[in-house]
Amino acid sequence: MKVLLPRSLDTYDQVQTQFRSRDPIGYEGSEWNLYEFLFSSPTCLLDPFGLCPEPRTEKECCDAAKQNGDDDDDAGGVICCDGRKVSCVWLSGGTDPDDPDAPSDPIGIGIIDSCIKEHEDVHHVHVPDCPSKIPHLKRPNTKPGIGDDRAECDAYKKEEKCLLRNIRKCRGNPQCVRDVRDEIELVRKRRAKHCKRAFELEENRRRFLGLSRHTFFGI
Ligand SMILES: [Zn+2]
């Protein structure tokens, strides 16, 4: 017997069929379709049957972005993944074999990585909301009007504080202390450059606004 379903039930039936017909063990080959299909359906938004996919973990998101070849020369970055802003540490200094000054102590590298993570978290407020469609992986830009320098200035301030706070975890291990101190020096330079530029830009804007208000009232 053939039954005509209303549009919404029809969609639900397709979801059920697609879900049931996929190999229960492997997601290979069908993962993309499955996620795309479920997330774009109203059934998924309400999820009454618990069929919706769990968003990927932060690590899975970052691994996928790295596989895409996203900025792996960088120390870190923010990506949009499954509708969330995710902070990734792309490359701790210790993994660059060509750099003789690269940090090499595992504890030092751990401290540096965790502080890069804190830096990237600061960027979350400076980037627009991520598209919510699953799956989605992209690097967002800084919100227009905020300015990259302000975002970087704030982020490097946080990173520097984090390094200063955590250097005690080296427990006097000379290589670890050296690694973290080198990083602090680098971060300070970058912080100073970006904060100076951000301040100048904001000062100019203030002056411009002050002047235009003055002109406007004709005083
Ligand atoms: Zn940054």
Boltz pocket constraint, residues with backbone or C-beta under 6 A from the ligand:
constraints:
  - pocket:
      binder: B
      contacts: [[A, 119], [A, 120], [A, 123], [A, 151], [A, 152], [A, 155]]
      max_distance: 6.0
